[in-house]
Amino acid sequence: MMSFKSKCERDLNDCFFLKEIDPSFFDDTHNIIELVVGSLYSVLSSEAKKDEYADSERNNLVSQFNKVMIYLKYLAKPEDKEHYYDGLQELEALSVGLSLQDSIQKLFATFLEYVNKKYLIIVVDDLDLNIQGAYIMSEHIRKYLTNDRCIIMLSVKVEQLIDAVQHYLENSQNVDSAEGHEMAVKYVTKLIPVSSRVNMPLLEDYCDNELIYTNSNGVDYDEFHSVKEAVTHSIFWKTGYLFYNSRGRNSLIIPSSLRSLRQLLHMLYRMPLRDKEHLAEHKQNQKQFKQYFFYTWTQQLSAEYRHIAHKLISIESDLAFNKAVVANLMTLDVLKNSHQFKFIADPSNYAYNISLGDVMRILEYLDQDESDMQLQLFVFFVRSLYSIKMYECYDFVTEDINNNHYPEPANNEKVGEIYSSDVMFEHTNKMQKLVNGRYFSFEVDEVLPPQSIQGDENQSRDCKLINGDILIAEIQSLGHNKDQIDDSYKERFQMVEFFMLTISRLANIKRKTDSWELKRNAFEPSYLMPFHSTIKNLVFDVLSPFYNVLNLKNTYNRFDVYFNQTDDNLSIYDFAKRHDWSLLSKMITNNDREYDNEMHGFLSDAVLRNAEVLNALSERIRVGRFDSYSSQNKICIKEFYNKITKSGMRTYPKSKEDEPYQIQFKFLNVICSFLESCNHDAFEAIFGRQNEVENIIASLFTARDYAQSTILGTLSKALPQIYQKISRKEWKEKFPDKRNSRAHIIEVIEEVQRR
């Protein structure tokens, strides 16, 4: 059997193609029949054709045109009946339908004989776009233009045509929505039978196909492994904005229709390649893409989601952006009556206490409903908007690191302008203002398994309250003795550096019963303010380094009040930066980015600046929660950071010739090396609850000495987890069959407990 394509190719020479008809020309005074007849007549009247045909054939064709036009004038509206001359004219109008149909068939036949063709091809583009006239046009096509000598090719979105027909039927025949939809479906099925439809390929049909983009000169071209790769790579190479495809899912930035795909690719290829040396061109590329994403891509969103999207686009303040996003998300039906995020969405919260992590947690919740495609598109838009904003904030910081990374208060006298006081954020850069303290918003023990403590409650290892007394005393001691640097000093300083990097915020607790959870309605941003001497309850968060690296000077100088107490006025940050053995110096230099400025290379490796990468990292953290970890706290944390550095995530190369970058967060390798080698007891003195453990053991053995059997019996019953760490034989070797002193018993048990 011959295919439709083969038939078309075989008979192509027998076809006469009319110029494509645009439905936008249809109005109250012009219909599709007039446009078709007019197009045919333009062929007849063309000067180039006049000498090609005999006058008799030409006159016969003109006569057929005249008959059709006479009948066309009776296709009047009902309200025009009063203009009929008499009853006979009205009767003639009633019979005009059959007469017009017959006349048009004769016209087509005569015209085809005139041009020596067998078939007339009429192409109507986007019939469904003329919502008001779609039904009338469809009826004219069905009644008058369909015949054996005419092939009509309609470009139409069937669902939209059904909506247009339904709208007409509901208004003209006074039917309800359900009945109108049923009638419209039947009508369109009859008008365009399923067997006669040629469906355009869907995204999943072509997204994995290789794509070759040939430039207008016909010589230069680019090859891509797939269509989806062509789109996402081109966006990155022209704008710097990152969109990711996954193995099981295409990025929603990829257009779902071939027309939209061509338009996007053409737009991207007209842009110059991203080049930071030509900043104006780079900014123009970004501006043009944002216009497409904000106002063209969003047309596929429902009116409700599109309205919210455009509201979010209009928000200029980085500091207030997260709170505004949360407020708009909470208007969605799926969240309106939910109490799950009420503490985040409380209107009394200060904007700077609503973090990017809070927003990502809400989006993650919305993302679970994969059956609602509109919701999926909206969540993708919000995440992508964050990616764009994060990249632009990062760009702003790195374009002038000396001034924008750790901003200094403006000198109003030199600037000549007056600004409002913003003392809390005077050293805060744009990335910090957008993130607002946290990239992640996990609950306690969602990241790492807690530490089991025999005889007491489990101790969290991912987010916990630590008493800062020991840490602060150590910082003060280091500050007083910074001119006496030896190996011991270096180890102690690296220890306080680790905790400065992992402390999220202070917790203002007056009583043991007070909650140390983040108070979003507190006036001060607790993650940002310098830690003063009256508050020593500090919150350790294993994920804090991702925020704290955004502004290392600000992170370190939160503790400067304890360190900088000598006449040299050397801050703890400047002291660390001055010495290459510090964690700070090692982190800044430990990257493979080739930048003239070391800090730029560090930020390029360390800074999270894409919402999709952030979401993927959150998923990996959640999945890895139930992996096996060491019972030692410092090794457990080291193993966690090590897994992040080996996540396998990659980003696109800066140019087509380069290799993709591995997202490794190499600054974490420096922290891992420190955790591997640091003193266990010194670490636990700050991080752990060693005193509580010691008190439990001491309370079990209060006498001066004990026999071997008593020791092992007490251990097996009161501290079974510690007892099971080694065999009974090993315990007997540690406690010989004689009287063992209390001090020896406590020392041995503590040593085994730390394993």
Protein Blocks (a to p, Z undefined) as FASTA:
>chain_A
ZZfklmmmmmmmmpccdddddfklpcfkbcfklmmmmmmmmmmmpmklmmmpcfklmmmm
mmmmmmmmmmmmmmccfklmmmpfblmlmmmmmmmmmmmmmmmmmmmmmmmmmnopabdc
dddehkllmmmlmmmmmmmmmmmmgcfkbccdddddfklmmmmmmmmmmmmnopafklmm
mmmmmmmmmmmgfklpccdddfklmmmpccddddfkomaccddfbfklmmmmmmmmmnop
acdddfkbccfkbcfbfklmmmmmmmmmmpccddfklmmlmmmmmmmmmmmmmmmmmmmp
cfklmmmmmmmmmpmblklmmmmmmmmmmmpmklmmpcklmmmmpmkbcfklpcfklmmm
mmmmmmmmmmlmmlmmmmmmmmmmmmmmmmmmmmmmmmmmmlmmmccdddfklnopacdd
dfklmmccfklmmnnopabdcdehklbccdddehiacddfkbccddfklmmmmmmmmmmm
mmmccfklmmmmmmmmmmmmmpmbdcddfbfkbcfbdcfkbfbafklmccdfkbccdcdd
fklmmmmmmommlmmmmmmmmmmmcfkopafklmmmmpmkbmklmmmmmccbdcfblklm
mmmmmmccbfklmmmmmmmmmmmmmmccdfbfklmmmmmmmmmmmnopacddfbfkbccd
ddeklmlmmmmmmmmmmcfklmmmmmmmmklmmmmmmmmmmbfbdcfklmmmmmmmmmmm
lmmmpcfklmmmmmccbdddfklmmmmmmmmmmZZ
